[in-house]
Amino acid sequence: MLYIVPTPIGNLKDISLRAQEVLRSVSLILAEDTRVTGKLLHHYEIKQPMKSFHSNNEHNVLDYFGGMLKAGDDIALVSDAGTPAISDPGFLLCRYCRDHQIPMTCLPGATAFVPALVMSGLPANRFHFEGFLPPKKGRQTRIKILAEKEDTIVLYESPHKIIKCLTQLIDILGDRQASLCRELSKLYEEVIHGSLSEIKANLEARQAIKGEIVLVVEGKSE
């Protein structure tokens, strides 16, 4: 059985009792970064063995870990924060299990875009999750596609690229209403509401921007 296990996006208390139980019971834990997951396991005194499974090696190790699953081992897949395969490694292993009829289950739990969407005050009944925009090639093309969507748009962005991202969105989408969430569930959690230009001005006035960012943007008016 492959267990896809969400881990806290910030606050370590946001891990479920079931997730802890699974992590203690499996033969192996596949971690995006063993150093990050190691801190979580140490906090909860979980001592199962770990191996790396990330975007740079997942193609090479897929058959090896798939073979372990076929042989009857139970494996847990985790990412550094949130649910694996949501803008994190995991899709290839899930597809492998589907194609080889290996049982798998995904535990419900933490993911950053849900609280950001709910707190945005923008319509949450229909939304488009874009995740990370392409870093270079195809980036403006994707934004032009997003400009035509009437559903609320949810984006992930890194701190050092957020100003550029906001500038591009304003140029192509116009100055729409938006909400930016930073450091969700952590001590310095912050939510900024306003137009894209107001959020940009807020961030530009700072000496530094830290923490993973979720940006929620108003959809195109009907």
C-alpha positions as CSV (number, residue, x, y, z in Angstrom):
1,M,0.0,0.0,0.0
2,L,1.2,3.5,-0.8
3,Y,0.0,6.1,1.7
4,I,0.1,9.7,0.6
5,V,0.4,11.6,3.8
6,P,0.0,15.4,4.1
7,T,2.3,17.2,6.5
8,P,1.9,20.5,8.3
9,I,2.5,23.7,6.1
10,G,3.9,25.5,9.2
11,N,2.5,24.7,12.6
12,L,3.7,21.2,13.6
13,K,0.4,20.6,15.6
14,D,-1.5,20.5,12.3
15,I,-0.7,16.8,11.7
16,S,-3.5,14.3,12.2
17,L,-3.5,11.4,14.6
18,R,-4.0,9.1,11.6
19,A,-1.0,10.6,9.8
20,Q,1.2,9.9,12.8
21,E,-0.1,6.4,13.0
22,V,0.6,5.7,9.4
23,L,4.1,7.1,9.6
24,R,4.9,4.9,12.5
25,S,3.6,1.7,10.8
26,V,5.1,1.8,7.3
27,S,8.3,0.1,6.2
28,L,9.7,3.3,4.6
29,I,9.0,7.0,4.4
30,L,9.8,8.7,1.1
31,A,10.5,12.4,1.8
32,E,11.1,15.4,-0.5
33,D,13.9,16.6,1.8
34,T,14.9,14.1,4.5
35,R,16.3,17.0,6.6
36,V,12.9,18.8,6.7
37,T,10.9,15.6,7.3
38,G,13.5,14.5,9.9
39,K,12.6,17.4,12.1
40,L,8.9,16.5,12.0
41,L,9.6,12.8,12.7
42,H,11.9,13.8,15.6
43,H,9.3,16.0,17.1
44,Y,6.8,13.1,17.2
45,E,9.4,10.5,18.1
46,I,8.8,8.6,14.8
47,K,11.8,6.4,13.9
48,Q,10.9,4.7,10.6
49,P,13.6,4.8,7.9
50,M,13.6,7.5,5.2
51,K,14.7,7.8,1.6
52,S,14.8,10.8,-0.7
53,F,12.1,11.2,-3.3
54,H,12.1,14.6,-5.1
55,S,11.9,16.2,-8.5
56,N,15.5,15.6,-9.3
57,N,15.5,11.8,-8.7
58,E,11.9,10.6,-8.9
59,H,12.3,9.3,-12.5
60,N,15.4,7.3,-11.6
61,V,14.1,5.7,-8.4
62,L,10.5,5.1,-9.5
63,D,10.9,1.5,-10.5
64,Y,12.9,0.7,-7.3
65,F,10.3,1.9,-4.9
66,G,7.6,0.6,-7.2
67,G,9.2,-2.8,-6.8
68,M,9.1,-2.5,-3.1
69,L,5.4,-1.8,-3.2
70,K,4.8,-4.8,-5.5
71,A,6.8,-7.0,-3.1
72,G,4.3,-6.1,-0.3
73,D,6.0,-3.2,1.5
74,D,3.9,-0.3,2.9
75,I,5.4,3.0,2.0
76,A,4.4,6.6,3.0
77,L,5.0,9.5,0.7
78,V,5.4,13.0,2.2
79,S,6.5,16.4,0.9
80,D,8.2,19.2,2.8
81,A,4.8,20.7,3.6
82,G,1.2,20.1,2.6
83,T,-0.1,17.3,0.3
84,P,2.3,15.5,-2.1
85,A,1.7,16.0,-5.8
86,I,0.1,19.4,-5.2
87,S,2.9,21.5,-6.7
88,D,5.3,18.9,-5.1
89,P,6.7,15.5,-6.2
90,G,4.3,12.6,-6.1
91,F,2.4,12.5,-9.3
92,L,4.7,9.9,-11.0
93,L,4.5,7.5,-8.1
94,C,0.7,7.8,-7.9
95,R,0.4,7.1,-11.6
96,Y,2.8,4.1,-11.2
97,C,0.6,2.7,-8.6
98,R,-2.5,3.2,-10.7
99,D,-1.0,1.6,-13.8
100,H,0.4,-1.4,-11.8
101,Q,-2.8,-1.9,-9.7
102,I,-0.9,-1.2,-6.4
103,P,-3.3,-0.1,-3.7
104,M,-2.9,3.5,-2.5
105,T,-4.8,5.9,-0.3
106,C,-4.4,9.7,0.3
107,L,-5.0,11.0,3.8
108,P,-6.9,14.3,4.0
109,G,-5.0,17.1,5.5
110,A,-3.0,20.3,5.1
111,T,-2.6,22.2,1.8
112,A,-1.9,25.9,1.6
113,F,-4.4,27.0,-1.1
114,V,-7.6,26.1,0.8
115,P,-7.2,28.4,3.8
116,A,-5.9,31.2,1.5
117,L,-8.9,30.8,-0.8
118,V,-11.4,30.8,2.2
119,M,-9.8,33.9,3.8
120,S,-9.6,35.8,0.5
121,G,-13.3,36.8,0.7
122,L,-13.5,36.0,-3.1
123,P,-15.9,33.4,-4.4
124,A,-14.7,30.0,-3.4
125,N,-17.5,27.8,-4.9
126,R,-15.6,27.8,-8.3
127,F,-11.9,28.4,-8.6
128,H,-8.9,27.7,-10.8
129,F,-5.8,26.4,-9.1
130,E,-2.8,27.3,-11.2
131,G,0.0,26.5,-8.7
132,F,3.3,27.9,-9.8
133,L,3.5,29.8,-13.1
134,P,6.2,28.8,-15.5
135,P,9.5,30.5,-14.4
136,K,10.3,31.8,-17.9
137,K,9.1,30.2,-21.1
138,G,5.4,30.3,-21.5
139,R,4.8,32.5,-18.4
140,Q,3.0,35.4,-20.2
141,T,1.0,32.9,-22.3
142,R,-0.3,31.3,-19.1
143,I,-1.2,34.6,-17.6
144,K,-3.1,35.6,-20.8
145,I,-5.1,32.3,-20.4
146,L,-5.8,33.1,-16.8
147,A,-7.0,36.6,-17.8
148,E,-10.1,35.0,-19.5
149,K,-11.1,32.8,-16.6
150,E,-14.2,33.9,-14.7
151,D,-13.4,31.6,-11.7
152,T,-11.3,32.8,-8.8
153,I,-7.6,32.2,-9.5
154,V,-5.2,30.7,-7.0
155,L,-1.4,31.0,-7.5
156,Y,1.7,29.9,-5.6
157,E,4.7,32.2,-5.7
158,S,8.1,32.5,-4.1
159,P,9.1,35.7,-2.1
160,H,11.8,36.8,-4.5
161,K,9.5,36.6,-7.5
162,I,6.2,38.0,-6.1
163,I,6.8,41.6,-7.1
164,K,7.5,40.6,-10.7
165,C,4.4,38.3,-10.6
166,L,2.2,41.1,-9.4
167,T,3.5,43.5,-12.0
168,Q,2.8,40.9,-14.8
169,L,-0.7,40.2,-13.5
170,I,-1.5,43.9,-13.4
171,D,-0.3,44.4,-16.9
172,I,-2.3,41.5,-18.4
173,L,-5.3,41.0,-16.0
174,G,-5.8,44.6,-14.9
175,D,-5.9,45.8,-11.3
176,R,-8.2,43.2,-9.9
177,Q,-9.1,42.5,-6.3
178,A,-6.9,40.0,-4.6
179,S,-5.6,38.5,-1.4
180,L,-2.1,37.5,-0.5
181,C,-1.4,35.0,2.3
182,R,2.1,34.5,3.7
183,E,3.5,32.2,6.4
184,L,0.2,30.4,6.8
185,S,-0.3,28.6,10.2
186,K,3.0,30.0,11.4
187,L,3.7,32.7,14.1
188,Y,3.9,35.5,11.6
189,E,0.9,34.5,9.4
190,E,-0.2,37.5,7.3
191,V,-3.2,38.1,5.0
192,I,-3.2,41.2,2.8
193,H,-6.4,42.2,1.0
194,G,-6.8,44.8,-1.7
195,S,-6.2,45.4,-5.4
196,L,-3.2,43.9,-7.0
197,S,-1.5,47.3,-7.1
198,E,-2.2,47.9,-3.4
199,I,-0.7,44.6,-2.5
200,K,2.3,45.3,-4.7
201,A,2.8,48.7,-3.1
202,N,2.6,47.1,0.4
203,L,5.3,44.6,-0.4
204,E,7.5,47.1,-2.2
205,A,7.6,49.2,1.0
206,R,9.3,46.4,2.9
207,Q,13.0,45.7,3.2
208,A,12.5,41.9,2.8
209,I,9.7,39.5,2.0
210,K,9.8,36.1,3.6
211,G,7.7,32.9,3.6
212,E,5.9,30.9,1.0
213,I,3.1,32.9,-0.7
214,V,-0.4,32.1,-1.9
215,L,-2.0,34.7,-4.1
216,V,-5.8,34.6,-4.7
217,V,-7.1,36.8,-7.6
218,E,-10.6,37.8,-8.7
219,G,-11.8,36.1,-11.8
220,K,-12.8,38.0,-15.0
221,S,-16.1,39.8,-14.7
222,E,-18.9,38.3,-16.6
